[in-house]
């Protein structure tokens, strides 16, 4: 049984996923009265379109509702500029009654992610089971969806799925829940927001840490031009350092004290250790050269025909052929 997220946990999850959250006054306590039904257990996320335009008016409508459907009408309002307006964290009038068979498929996550679910009946209270996103769009098939808006939908849905340990099959469109609904409906000239496409993008996010931020407008890591995050640095450690059989600096990755800075400190420690080794090698080579020259000088004292410089050169050349020459700048070895 999945209990609803606390206010703080929901906000934390959204922000950790990179969602641009706008908190509206009263969102922590705004909800339908308990007399109207339960809130929980939670089984997924449902995506809608508002059939409105304009952020301010749409948010106000979703907070207050209207004569035939009192608010709140969702938990998040996703604006076209890619902001998530947080208006509620309780039971909201967004899903209505839908197909119990669809709910069973969502709970089991046993359906084809890339196909639409087809509701046949309306026998189950969806307001108790789903977080609802109302996304600002006229829903007429012409109003385009901007990339920033879709990215916000994907991030917000992934944030909730990540907390519960769900995959993207726990995210559905309203049209997959209740017979006769069409939302979210993709418009012309914008990006595709069909549930199968959203699920594919959500699964892509969930395959990365919450901090993963490919270039806005892109869904491929190759186009990632964002700064490295702490999790990115840890992945560097896994993929490079462990490939080279290098140990974790202090304890293990599961150690709560392990941080990206630990890896950097470790790199600095290795650098200092290696500089010490190089300095010792240089000192050994210098002593070796002095000993060779002293030996050559002693031989020359016994035999005037000995060419000291030539003898030293021949000995050093022989040693060099058998060893790896290490060259570092004098300031690096200091």
N, C-alpha and C positions, 0 to 999 in steps of 0.2 A: 504494500500500500504506500503510495507516494503522497506525502503530506505537502500542502502548499509551501512555497518558500517564504521565509520571513522577509520583512521589508528590506532589512539590511542585506540579507543574502541575495535577494533578487537584484538590488542595486549594484552590489559588488560584482555579481556575475556579468551583468551587462557591461559595466565599465571595464572589467578585465578582458572582455572580448573586443574592446575598442569601439563600443557603441557610444555615440554622442547623445547622452541622455539629458533631457530637459525635465526637471521635476516640477510638477504642478501642485500648488498648495492643496493639502488634504489627501494626496494620493495614498498615503499610508493607511488611512482609515476609510477611504471611500469604497463602498461596496453595496450590493443589494442587501436588503434586510434578511436575516436568517430565516424568517418566516417564508421567504420565497423559494428556499431550497438550500442544498448543501454547497459547500466550496471544498471540493476534494472528495475522494482521492484524485490526484492529478495524473492524467495519462498522455498529455501532449499539448501541442500548440496549433492554433487554427488561424489562418490568414484570410482576411476579408479586404474588400475595397469599400470606401465610404459612400460613393456616389455623390461626392461633394468636391468643391475646389476651394483652395485657400486654407492656409494652416490655422489661423486664429479661429475662424468660424467652425472649422472641422473639429478642432480640439474642444471648443465650447459645446458643440453638439454632442460629442461623445461623453463629455462629463455630465451634461444635464439630461440628455436624451430628448424625447419629444412626447407629444400627447398620447401616442399609442404604445410607446416603449420607453419607460423611464431609464435614466442613466444610473450608473456608468454603462457604456456600451462596449467597453473593451478594457484592456489593461495598458496597452501602448497604442498611441497614434503615430504612425510612421509618415513623416512629411516628405515631400518631393526633394527637399534639399538634404535628406539623409539624416534627420534627427528623429530620435525616439522620444516622444512626449509621454512621460509616465504619469498616468492619471488614476490608476487603481491597483490594488493588490488584494482583491477579494472577489466574491462572486459578481459577475458582470453579465449584462444582457447582450450577448453577442452570438452565441451558437444556436440557441433554441433546442428543439427536440430533433434528434437525428437517428441514424441507423445503428442499432446495437451490434449488428454484424460488422460494421465498419469499426466501431470501437474495439471489438475483439481483435480485428486484424491489426489495428494500431498498437494495442497493448502487446500483442505477440510479435509485432514487426515482421510479419511473415508474408508480406505481399510484394509484388514487383514494384520497386522504388520508382521505376521509369514509366509506370502506367498510372492512369487515374483510377481511384476507387469509385465504385458506382453505387451510391446509396439507393435503397429500394423502399425504405420505410422511415417513419419518424416516431420512434418508441422510447428514446432514451434522452435524458437531460444532459445536454452538452455543456451547459453553463457551469456545471459542477466539475467537469473533467478537463477542460481545456483553457489554457491561457489564450487570450484573443488579441490579435493585432489588427487594428483598422488602419488601412493604408490609403492615403489620400489619392483618389483617382475617380473620375466620373463613371468608369465602368461601362463606357459606351462602345468599346472596341476601337476608339479613335484617340482617346487621351493617352499620350505616351507615358511610359514609366522610365524615369531617369535611372542611370546606373547607380547613382548615390543612394537612391531610395531602395533599390533591390539589395544593395550591399548592406544597408541597415537592417532590412528584413532578415537576411541570411545571418548576420552577426547576432542579432537579438534572439533568433530561434536557436542558433547554435549554442548561445550562452545558456539557455534554459536546458537544452538537451545535455550539455556537458555536465551540468550540476547533477542531473538525475542519472547520468550514464546511459542515455538513450542514443539511438542513431537517428538519421533523418526521417525514417519511416514513422516517427512520432510526430511529424509535422504534416498537416493536411490543409487543403483549402476548404472553404465553406461549401463549395460545390460538391465536395467529396463526402460531406456529412449529412446534408439535408437535401432531399429531392427538390428539384426546381431552382436551385441556386446556381449562379454563374460565376461567383467571385472566388479568387481574384481573376479578372479577365484582362488578358494582355491587349495593349493598345497598339496602334500603328506608329512606326518611327521610333519606338523605344526598345527597351530590353524585354526579354521573355520572362514573365513571372508565373508561368504555369506551375502547378505544384510539383510535377516531375522535375522541372528545371531547378526550382528552389531546393528540392531535396538533394539533387546532385551537388549543388553548390554548398549546401549545408554539410553534407558528408565530406566534401573536400576540406572545409574548414575544420571539421572535427578530426581529420587526419593530422592536423598540425596543433601546436600549442595555441591557447587562447590569444596569445600575443601576436600570432602570425598576421602580418599586414602586407599582402601584396599591393602593388601600386593601385590606388583607387581607380576603378574602371577596369581592373584586370582580375582574372581569377586563376592565373597561372603563376607559380612561384618563380619562374624564370624572369618575370617582369618586376620582381620585388625590388623596389628602390628605397625601402624604408630602412631606418637605422637598425642595427642588430639589437635585439632584446636580450634579456637575461636567459630566456629559454633558448634563443638562437645560439648563444655562447655555449650553453650546456650541450646542444647538439653538435657543435664543433668539437667539443671534448670527446663525445661518443664516437663520432665518425672519423676523426683524425687521430686523436691521442690514443684511443683504445685500439685502433687499427695498428698503431705502432707499439702496442703492448706497454703503454705508459700508465702508471697507477694514478688513482684519484688522490688529490692532495691530502685531504683530511677526512678519513672515514669513507663513506659511500655517498652516492647521489641522493639516497633516501634520508641521509642525515639532515635534519632541519637546519643545521648551521651551515650546510653547503650553499654557497652563493656563487654567482658568476665571478665575483671579485676573488674568490678562493682560487679559481683557475688562473687568474691573472697573477695573483701572488705566487702561485706555484711556478708559473713561467718565469717570474723574476728570480725566484730561488734557484731554479735550474740555470738561469743565465749567470747568476753570481757564482754558482758552483763550477760551471764550465769555464768561466773566466779565470777562476782559481787554478783549475787544471791546466789551462793553456799557459798561465804564468809559470807554473811549476815545470812544464815541458820546456818553455823558453829558458828557464834558469838551468835546467839539466843540459840543454844543448849548448848554452854558453860555457858551462863548466867542462863539457866534453871537448869543445873547441880549444879551450885553454889547455886541457890535458894533452891534446894531440900536438899542439904547438910546443908545449914543454918537452914532450917526448922527442919531437923532431929536432928541437934545439940540442937535447942531450946527445942524440945520434950525431949531429953535426959537430959537436965538440970532440967526439971520438974519431970522426972521419971528415976531414975538411972538404972532401969531394961531394958530400951530401948537400943537395939543394933543398934548404928548409922549406921555402915557399912551395916548391913543386911537390915535395913530399906531403905537406899539409893538404894541398889541393887534391892530391890523389886519394888520400885517406878520407877526406870529407866527401868526395864524389862517390866513393864506394859505399859509405854509410848512407848517403842520400838515396842511392839506388835501392837500398834495402828497407827504407822507412818512408813513411808518409810525411811530407813536408807541411808543417803548419805555419801559416803566415797570418798574423793579425796586426792591426795597427797598434802602435805603442800605447795610445790612449785607451783602446779597448782592453788592453791587458793590465791597465793600472788598477 
